[in-house]
Amino acid sequence: MTNNTPYTRLPRSSYWQTSVARAATSQATLADLWTPAYEITRDEKILTVGSCFAQHIGRALSAAGFAWHNAEPAPFGLSAALQKEFHFGVFSFRVGNIYTPDVLKSWLTWALDPAAQDREIWAEEGVFYDPLRPQIEPGGFETEQELCDARDATFAAIRNGVKDASVFVFTLGLTECWYNRASGLVYSSCPGTIAGSFASEDHGFRNLGYPDVMELLHDVRTLLRRINPDIRMLLTVSPVPLAATAVPRTHVLTSTVGSSILRAAAGAFCDLHDDVDYFPSYELVTHPGLSRDMFAPDRRSVRPDAVNYVMQHFFDGLGVGADQTGGTDHTGPSATEQAVAAALAQDDIICEEMELEQFNAGTSACST
């Protein structure tokens, strides 16, 4: 038997026993898990949008001294609590959670051409809600003009933010989405769950497949590069299970696993483009081989220490896991690691999908 095979002298990260099993036993990070496709330095502006897990990434980047870019800052004098309540600084733009790539495509398309935007507005008892982000204005906008002005401000923030940034981080969250049957507008959430009202004759359900996600990612990259030809993309996939599924005759666990096509599409799309990278947050949280308890008692929320574990791999990949100068030879948590852990321990992530739980008829008042 020859000893000269494609598996001869591969690095230890290529073998389960010397990488995953060893890390599971020691509860350490996985060495060489992520090798970035391109360099990311602390002085490069980084944008983050996407599902609720993207909030963790932005928060960790800021705490580690990276130039996370808040492209749409809150008005002067607004308290920290009100900034968060009105969704300023949650993501790089005041867009709310973007769970699917088609919603991101809409924002980028309309930022480039505001005249093309869909003009649907939800009116309820004298106030107005934006169907693409019904949660950002508690209590709704007082006038339609105020809503439109807020949209214009976000369009400008997207154009200016992408133009000035080096890296655009997008965390894919869901394949399930709702849309307007007549106009084709894809909503950020099902009408009637956060605002608006649901009508089966007006609203349709779609579960994105692999080809859909690939096509939408292509469109997103094309739109980003129209604004900034040098922008680079970094894709992640949320490891957070679905709060509920609308797929007929399908268990929520099955739908949660089925949404892993987002991971497959993200990896394949990354392979097609040198300016697109993928960071494996999804794998770190969801794979049982690491023998780590990653979820809170609700078995859905990712524990702060688990998020910190994920972000350790992110910063290790960038070579800045230990201190502000990028050193790695140390004992005990560095100042950077302590700052990141403290930021992530706040555990106050905004997740609109959790609003679906209010419609769960099986939840009793005594449930925990």
Contacts in CASP RR format, 6 or more apart in sequence:
PFRMAT RR
TARGET T0000
AUTHOR 0000-0000-0000
METHOD contacts of the structure
MODEL  1
MTNNTPYTRLPRSSYWQTSVARAATSQATLADLWTPAYEITRDEKILTVG
SCFAQHIGRALSAAGFAWHNAEPAPFGLSAALQKEFHFGVFSFRVGNIYT
PDVLKSWLTWALDPAAQDREIWAEEGVFYDPLRPQIEPGGFETEQELCDA
RDATFAAIRNGVKDASVFVFTLGLTECWYNRASGLVYSSCPGTIAGSFAS
EDHGFRNLGYPDVMELLHDVRTLLRRINPDIRMLLTVSPVPLAATAVPRT
HVLTSTVGSSILRAAAGAFCDLHDDVDYFPSYELVTHPGLSRDMFAPDRR
SVRPDAVNYVMQHFFDGLGVGADQTGGTDHTGPSATEQAVAAALAQDDII
CEEMELEQFNAGTSACST
7 14 0 8 1.000
11 32 0 8 1.000
12 18 0 8 1.000
12 19 0 8 1.000
12 31 0 8 1.000
12 32 0 8 1.000
13 19 0 8 1.000
13 30 0 8 1.000
13 31 0 8 1.000
13 32 0 8 1.000
13 33 0 8 1.000
19 30 0 8 1.000
19 31 0 8 1.000
19 32 0 8 1.000
20 30 0 8 1.000
20 287 0 8 1.000
20 289 0 8 1.000
20 290 0 8 1.000
21 289 0 8 1.000
22 28 0 8 1.000
23 29 0 8 1.000
23 30 0 8 1.000
23 31 0 8 1.000
23 290 0 8 1.000
24 289 0 8 1.000
24 290 0 8 1.000
24 291 0 8 1.000
24 292 0 8 1.000
27 291 0 8 1.000
27 292 0 8 1.000
29 309 0 8 1.000
29 312 0 8 1.000
29 313 0 8 1.000
29 316 0 8 1.000
30 284 0 8 1.000
30 290 0 8 1.000
30 313 0 8 1.000
33 280 0 8 1.000
33 284 0 8 1.000
33 313 0 8 1.000
33 316 0 8 1.000
33 317 0 8 1.000
34 279 0 8 1.000
34 280 0 8 1.000
34 313 0 8 1.000
34 314 0 8 1.000
34 316 0 8 1.000
34 317 0 8 1.000
35 317 0 8 1.000
36 277 0 8 1.000
36 317 0 8 1.000
36 318 0 8 1.000
37 270 0 8 1.000
37 274 0 8 1.000
37 275 0 8 1.000
37 276 0 8 1.000
37 277 0 8 1.000
38 232 0 8 1.000
38 274 0 8 1.000
38 275 0 8 1.000
38 277 0 8 1.000
40 46 0 8 1.000
40 66 0 8 1.000
40 166 0 8 1.000
40 167 0 8 1.000
40 234 0 8 1.000
40 318 0 8 1.000
42 64 0 8 1.000
42 65 0 8 1.000
42 66 0 8 1.000
42 67 0 8 1.000
42 320 0 8 1.000
43 67 0 8 1.000
44 66 0 8 1.000
44 67 0 8 1.000
44 165 0 8 1.000
44 166 0 8 1.000
44 167 0 8 1.000
45 67 0 8 1.000
45 69 0 8 1.000
45 161 0 8 1.000
45 164 0 8 1.000
45 165 0 8 1.000
45 166 0 8 1.000
45 167 0 8 1.000
46 58 0 8 1.000
46 61 0 8 1.000
46 66 0 8 1.000
46 67 0 8 1.000
46 68 0 8 1.000
46 69 0 8 1.000
46 165 0 8 1.000
46 166 0 8 1.000
46 167 0 8 1.000
46 169 0 8 1.000
47 69 0 8 1.000
47 71 0 8 1.000
47 92 0 8 1.000
47 93 0 8 1.000
47 161 0 8 1.000
47 162 0 8 1.000
47 165 0 8 1.000
47 167 0 8 1.000
47 168 0 8 1.000
47 169 0 8 1.000
48 54 0 8 1.000
48 55 0 8 1.000
48 57 0 8 1.000
48 58 0 8 1.000
48 61 0 8 1.000
48 68 0 8 1.000
48 91 0 8 1.000
48 92 0 8 1.000
48 169 0 8 1.000
48 171 0 8 1.000
49 91 0 8 1.000
49 92 0 8 1.000
49 93 0 8 1.000
49 95 0 8 1.000
49 98 0 8 1.000
49 104 0 8 1.000
49 168 0 8 1.000
49 169 0 8 1.000
49 170 0 8 1.000
49 171 0 8 1.000
50 91 0 8 1.000
50 97 0 8 1.000
50 98 0 8 1.000
50 99 0 8 1.000
50 104 0 8 1.000
50 170 0 8 1.000
50 171 0 8 1.000
50 172 0 8 1.000
50 173 0 8 1.000
51 97 0 8 1.000
51 98 0 8 1.000
51 99 0 8 1.000
51 171 0 8 1.000
51 172 0 8 1.000
51 173 0 8 1.000
51 174 0 8 1.000
51 238 0 8 1.000
51 240 0 8 1.000
52 97 0 8 1.000
52 238 0 8 1.000
52 240 0 8 1.000
52 349 0 8 1.000
52 350 0 8 1.000
52 351 0 8 1.000
52 352 0 8 1.000
52 353 0 8 1.000
53 171 0 8 1.000
53 173 0 8 1.000
53 236 0 8 1.000
53 238 0 8 1.000
53 239 0 8 1.000
53 240 0 8 1.000
53 281 0 8 1.000
53 302 0 8 1.000
53 349 0 8 1.000
54 91 0 8 1.000
54 169 0 8 1.000
54 170 0 8 1.000
54 171 0 8 1.000
54 236 0 8 1.000
54 238 0 8 1.000
55 90 0 8 1.000
55 91 0 8 1.000
55 349 0 8 1.000
55 350 0 8 1.000
56 302 0 8 1.000
56 307 0 8 1.000
56 310 0 8 1.000
56 311 0 8 1.000
56 344 0 8 1.000
56 349 0 8 1.000
57 169 0 8 1.000
57 171 0 8 1.000
57 236 0 8 1.000
57 281 0 8 1.000
57 311 0 8 1.000
57 314 0 8 1.000
58 68 0 8 1.000
58 169 0 8 1.000
59 343 0 8 1.000
59 344 0 8 1.000
59 346 0 8 1.000
60 307 0 8 1.000
60 308 0 8 1.000
60 311 0 8 1.000
60 314 0 8 1.000
60 340 0 8 1.000
60 343 0 8 1.000
60 344 0 8 1.000
61 68 0 8 1.000
62 68 0 8 1.000
62 343 0 8 1.000
63 336 0 8 1.000
63 339 0 8 1.000
63 340 0 8 1.000
63 342 0 8 1.000
63 343 0 8 1.000
63 344 0 8 1.000
64 311 0 8 1.000
64 315 0 8 1.000
64 320 0 8 1.000
64 321 0 8 1.000
64 336 0 8 1.000
64 339 0 8 1.000
64 340 0 8 1.000
65 324 0 8 1.000
65 336 0 8 1.000
65 339 0 8 1.000
68 92 0 8 1.000
69 92 0 8 1.000
69 161 0 8 1.000
69 164 0 8 1.000
69 165 0 8 1.000
70 88 0 8 1.000
70 89 0 8 1.000
70 92 0 8 1.000
71 92 0 8 1.000
71 93 0 8 1.000
71 157 0 8 1.000
71 158 0 8 1.000
71 160 0 8 1.000
71 161 0 8 1.000
71 164 0 8 1.000
71 165 0 8 1.000
72 88 0 8 1.000
72 89 0 8 1.000
72 92 0 8 1.000
72 93 0 8 1.000
72 94 0 8 1.000
72 153 0 8 1.000
72 154 0 8 1.000
72 157 0 8 1.000
73 88 0 8 1.000
73 89 0 8 1.000
74 82 0 8 1.000
74 83 0 8 1.000
74 86 0 8 1.000
74 88 0 8 1.000
74 89 0 8 1.000
78 86 0 8 1.000
78 88 0 8 1.000
83 89 0 8 1.000
84 90 0 8 1.000
84 348 0 8 1.000
84 350 0 8 1.000
85 138 0 8 1.000
86 94 0 8 1.000
86 136 0 8 1.000
86 137 0 8 1.000
86 138 0 8 1.000
87 94 0 8 1.000
87 96 0 8 1.000
87 133 0 8 1.000
87 135 0 8 1.000
87 136 0 8 1.000
87 350 0 8 1.000
88 94 0 8 1.000
90 96 0 8 1.000
90 350 0 8 1.000
91 97 0 8 1.000
91 98 0 8 1.000
92 161 0 8 1.000
93 107 0 8 1.000
93 154 0 8 1.000
93 157 0 8 1.000
93 158 0 8 1.000
93 161 0 8 1.000
94 133 0 8 1.000
94 136 0 8 1.000
94 150 0 8 1.000
94 153 0 8 1.000
94 154 0 8 1.000
94 157 0 8 1.000
95 107 0 8 1.000
95 132 0 8 1.000
95 133 0 8 1.000
95 136 0 8 1.000
95 154 0 8 1.000
96 133 0 8 1.000
96 135 0 8 1.000
96 136 0 8 1.000
96 188 0 8 1.000
96 350 0 8 1.000
96 352 0 8 1.000
97 135 0 8 1.000
97 188 0 8 1.000
97 350 0 8 1.000
97 351 0 8 1.000
97 352 0 8 1.000
97 353 0 8 1.000
98 104 0 8 1.000
98 107 0 8 1.000
98 170 0 8 1.000
98 188 0 8 1.000
99 172 0 8 1.000
99 173 0 8 1.000
99 174 0 8 1.000
99 177 0 8 1.000
99 188 0 8 1.000
99 353 0 8 1.000
100 172 0 8 1.000
100 173 0 8 1.000
100 174 0 8 1.000
100 175 0 8 1.000
100 177 0 8 1.000
100 186 0 8 1.000
100 208 0 8 1.000
100 216 0 8 1.000
101 170 0 8 1.000
101 172 0 8 1.000
101 208 0 8 1.000
101 213 0 8 1.000
101 216 0 8 1.000
101 217 0 8 1.000
101 219 0 8 1.000
101 220 0 8 1.000
102 177 0 8 1.000
102 186 0 8 1.000
102 208 0 8 1.000
102 216 0 8 1.000
103 132 0 8 1.000
103 177 0 8 1.000
103 186 0 8 1.000
103 187 0 8 1.000
103 188 0 8 1.000
104 170 0 8 1.000
104 216 0 8 1.000
104 220 0 8 1.000
105 216 0 8 1.000
105 219 0 8 1.000
105 220 0 8 1.000
105 223 0 8 1.000
106 118 0 8 1.000
106 132 0 8 1.000
106 185 0 8 1.000
106 186 0 8 1.000
107 132 0 8 1.000
107 154 0 8 1.000
107 158 0 8 1.000
108 158 0 8 1.000
108 162 0 8 1.000
108 220 0 8 1.000
108 223 0 8 1.000
108 224 0 8 1.000
108 227 0 8 1.000
109 116 0 8 1.000
109 223 0 8 1.000
110 116 0 8 1.000
110 117 0 8 1.000
110 118 0 8 1.000
110 151 0 8 1.000
110 155 0 8 1.000
111 154 0 8 1.000
111 155 0 8 1.000
111 156 0 8 1.000
111 158 0 8 1.000
111 159 0 8 1.000
111 162 0 8 1.000
111 227 0 8 1.000
112 159 0 8 1.000
112 223 0 8 1.000
112 226 0 8 1.000
112 227 0 8 1.000
114 151 0 8 1.000
114 152 0 8 1.000
114 155 0 8 1.000
117 151 0 8 1.000
118 131 0 8 1.000
118 180 0 8 1.000
118 183 0 8 1.000
118 185 0 8 1.000
120 131 0 8 1.000
120 180 0 8 1.000
120 183 0 8 1.000
120 185 0 8 1.000
121 128 0 8 1.000
121 129 0 8 1.000
121 130 0 8 1.000
121 131 0 8 1.000
121 144 0 8 1.000
121 147 0 8 1.000
122 128 0 8 1.000
122 129 0 8 1.000
122 130 0 8 1.000
122 131 0 8 1.000
122 134 0 8 1.000
122 191 0 8 1.000
122 195 0 8 1.000
122 196 0 8 1.000
122 197 0 8 1.000
123 129 0 8 1.000
123 144 0 8 1.000
124 195 0 8 1.000
124 196 0 8 1.000
124 197 0 8 1.000
127 139 0 8 1.000
127 140 0 8 1.000
127 141 0 8 1.000
127 142 0 8 1.000
128 140 0 8 1.000
128 141 0 8 1.000
128 142 0 8 1.000
128 143 0 8 1.000
128 144 0 8 1.000
128 146 0 8 1.000
128 147 0 8 1.000
129 137 0 8 1.000
129 140 0 8 1.000
129 141 0 8 1.000
129 147 0 8 1.000
129 194 0 8 1.000
129 195 0 8 1.000
129 196 0 8 1.000
130 136 0 8 1.000
130 137 0 8 1.000
130 141 0 8 1.000
130 147 0 8 1.000
130 150 0 8 1.000
130 151 0 8 1.000
131 185 0 8 1.000
131 187 0 8 1.000
131 188 0 8 1.000
131 191 0 8 1.000
131 196 0 8 1.000
132 185 0 8 1.000
132 187 0 8 1.000
132 188 0 8 1.000
133 188 0 8 1.000
134 188 0 8 1.000
134 189 0 8 1.000
134 194 0 8 1.000
134 195 0 8 1.000
134 196 0 8 1.000
135 189 0 8 1.000
135 194 0 8 1.000
135 195 0 8 1.000
135 350 0 8 1.000
135 352 0 8 1.000
136 150 0 8 1.000
137 147 0 8 1.000
137 150 0 8 1.000
140 195 0 8 1.000
141 147 0 8 1.000
141 150 0 8 1.000
158 227 0 8 1.000
159 227 0 8 1.000
162 168 0 8 1.000
162 224 0 8 1.000
162 227 0 8 1.000
162 228 0 8 1.000
162 231 0 8 1.000
163 227 0 8 1.000
163 228 0 8 1.000
164 228 0 8 1.000
165 228 0 8 1.000
165 231 0 8 1.000
166 230 0 8 1.000
166 231 0 8 1.000
166 232 0 8 1.000
167 231 0 8 1.000
167 232 0 8 1.000
167 233 0 8 1.000
167 234 0 8 1.000
168 224 0 8 1.000
168 231 0 8 1.000
168 232 0 8 1.000
168 233 0 8 1.000
168 234 0 8 1.000
169 233 0 8 1.000
169 234 0 8 1.000
169 235 0 8 1.000
169 236 0 8 1.000
170 220 0 8 1.000
170 233 0 8 1.000
170 234 0 8 1.000
170 235 0 8 1.000
170 236 0 8 1.000
171 235 0 8 1.000
171 236 0 8 1.000
171 237 0 8 1.000
171 238 0 8 1.000
171 281 0 8 1.000
172 213 0 8 1.000
172 235 0 8 1.000
172 236 0 8 1.000
172 237 0 8 1.000
172 238 0 8 1.000
172 262 0 8 1.000
172 265 0 8 1.000
172 266 0 8 1.000
173 237 0 8 1.000
173 238 0 8 1.000
173 240 0 8 1.000
173 259 0 8 1.000
173 262 0 8 1.000
174 242 0 8 1.000
174 259 0 8 1.000
174 262 0 8 1.000
174 353 0 8 1.000
175 207 0 8 1.000
175 208 0 8 1.000
175 209 0 8 1.000
175 213 0 8 1.000
175 258 0 8 1.000
175 259 0 8 1.000
175 261 0 8 1.000
175 262 0 8 1.000
176 205 0 8 1.000
176 206 0 8 1.000
176 207 0 8 1.000
176 208 0 8 1.000
176 242 0 8 1.000
176 245 0 8 1.000
176 246 0 8 1.000
176 247 0 8 1.000
176 255 0 8 1.000
176 259 0 8 1.000
177 186 0 8 1.000
177 187 0 8 1.000
177 205 0 8 1.000
177 206 0 8 1.000
177 207 0 8 1.000
177 208 0 8 1.000
178 186 0 8 1.000
178 187 0 8 1.000
178 189 0 8 1.000
178 190 0 8 1.000
178 191 0 8 1.000
178 203 0 8 1.000
178 204 0 8 1.000
178 205 0 8 1.000
178 206 0 8 1.000
178 246 0 8 1.000
179 185 0 8 1.000
179 186 0 8 1.000
179 187 0 8 1.000
179 203 0 8 1.000
179 204 0 8 1.000
179 205 0 8 1.000
179 206 0 8 1.000
180 187 0 8 1.000
180 202 0 8 1.000
180 203 0 8 1.000
180 204 0 8 1.000
181 201 0 8 1.000
181 202 0 8 1.000
181 203 0 8 1.000
181 204 0 8 1.000
182 202 0 8 1.000
186 206 0 8 1.000
187 203 0 8 1.000
188 352 0 8 1.000
189 352 0 8 1.000
189 353 0 8 1.000
189 355 0 8 1.000
190 198 0 8 1.000
190 203 0 8 1.000
190 246 0 8 1.000
190 356 0 8 1.000
191 197 0 8 1.000
191 198 0 8 1.000
191 199 0 8 1.000
191 203 0 8 1.000
192 198 0 8 1.000
193 355 0 8 1.000
193 356 0 8 1.000
193 359 0 8 1.000
194 352 0 8 1.000
194 355 0 8 1.000
205 246 0 8 1.000
207 247 0 8 1.000
208 216 0 8 1.000
208 261 0 8 1.000
209 261 0 8 1.000
210 261 0 8 1.000
210 264 0 8 1.000
210 265 0 8 1.000
213 261 0 8 1.000
213 262 0 8 1.000
213 265 0 8 1.000
214 265 0 8 1.000
214 268 0 8 1.000
214 269 0 8 1.000
217 235 0 8 1.000
217 265 0 8 1.000
217 266 0 8 1.000
217 269 0 8 1.000
218 269 0 8 1.000
220 233 0 8 1.000
221 233 0 8 1.000
221 273 0 8 1.000
221 276 0 8 1.000
224 231 0 8 1.000
224 233 0 8 1.000
225 231 0 8 1.000
231 275 0 8 1.000
232 275 0 8 1.000
232 276 0 8 1.000
232 277 0 8 1.000
233 273 0 8 1.000
233 275 0 8 1.000
233 276 0 8 1.000
233 277 0 8 1.000
234 276 0 8 1.000
234 277 0 8 1.000
234 278 0 8 1.000
234 279 0 8 1.000
235 266 0 8 1.000
235 267 0 8 1.000
235 269 0 8 1.000
235 270 0 8 1.000
235 276 0 8 1.000
235 277 0 8 1.000
235 278 0 8 1.000
235 279 0 8 1.000
236 266 0 8 1.000
236 278 0 8 1.000
236 279 0 8 1.000
236 281 0 8 1.000
236 282 0 8 1.000
237 260 0 8 1.000
237 262 0 8 1.000
237 263 0 8 1.000
237 266 0 8 1.000
237 281 0 8 1.000
237 282 0 8 1.000
238 281 0 8 1.000
238 282 0 8 1.000
239 281 0 8 1.000
239 282 0 8 1.000
239 284 0 8 1.000
239 285 0 8 1.000
239 286 0 8 1.000
239 294 0 8 1.000
239 302 0 8 1.000
240 300 0 8 1.000
240 301 0 8 1.000
240 302 0 8 1.000
240 351 0 8 1.000
241 252 0 8 1.000
241 253 0 8 1.000
241 256 0 8 1.000
241 299 0 8 1.000
241 300 0 8 1.000
242 252 0 8 1.000
242 255 0 8 1.000
242 256 0 8 1.000
242 259 0 8 1.000
242 353 0 8 1.000
243 300 0 8 1.000
243 351 0 8 1.000
243 353 0 8 1.000
243 354 0 8 1.000
243 356 0 8 1.000
243 357 0 8 1.000
244 252 0 8 1.000
244 353 0 8 1.000
244 356 0 8 1.000
244 357 0 8 1.000
244 359 0 8 1.000
244 360 0 8 1.000
245 251 0 8 1.000
245 252 0 8 1.000
245 254 0 8 1.000
245 255 0 8 1.000
245 256 0 8 1.000
247 255 0 8 1.000
260 282 0 8 1.000
263 282 0 8 1.000
263 283 0 8 1.000
266 278 0 8 1.000
267 278 0 8 1.000
269 276 0 8 1.000
270 276 0 8 1.000
270 277 0 8 1.000
270 278 0 8 1.000
279 314 0 8 1.000
280 313 0 8 1.000
281 310 0 8 1.000
281 314 0 8 1.000
284 290 0 8 1.000
284 294 0 8 1.000
284 309 0 8 1.000
284 310 0 8 1.000
284 313 0 8 1.000
285 294 0 8 1.000
285 295 0 8 1.000
285 302 0 8 1.000
285 306 0 8 1.000
285 310 0 8 1.000
286 294 0 8 1.000
292 306 0 8 1.000
292 309 0 8 1.000
293 303 0 8 1.000
293 306 0 8 1.000
294 302 0 8 1.000
294 303 0 8 1.000
294 306 0 8 1.000
294 309 0 8 1.000
295 301 0 8 1.000
295 302 0 8 1.000
295 303 0 8 1.000
295 306 0 8 1.000
296 302 0 8 1.000
296 303 0 8 1.000
297 368 0 8 1.000
301 347 0 8 1.000
304 341 0 8 1.000
304 344 0 8 1.000
304 345 0 8 1.000
304 346 0 8 1.000
304 347 0 8 1.000
305 341 0 8 1.000
307 344 0 8 1.000
308 340 0 8 1.000
308 341 0 8 1.000
308 344 0 8 1.000
308 345 0 8 1.000
311 340 0 8 1.000
311 344 0 8 1.000
312 321 0 8 1.000
312 337 0 8 1.000
315 321 0 8 1.000
315 336 0 8 1.000
315 340 0 8 1.000
316 328 0 8 1.000
319 326 0 8 1.000
319 327 0 8 1.000
319 328 0 8 1.000
320 326 0 8 1.000
320 327 0 8 1.000
320 336 0 8 1.000
321 327 0 8 1.000
321 328 0 8 1.000
321 334 0 8 1.000
321 336 0 8 1.000
321 337 0 8 1.000
322 328 0 8 1.000
322 329 0 8 1.000
322 330 0 8 1.000
322 334 0 8 1.000
322 336 0 8 1.000
322 337 0 8 1.000
323 330 0 8 1.000
323 334 0 8 1.000
323 335 0 8 1.000
323 336 0 8 1.000
324 335 0 8 1.000
324 336 0 8 1.000
333 341 0 8 1.000
357 363 0 8 1.000
END
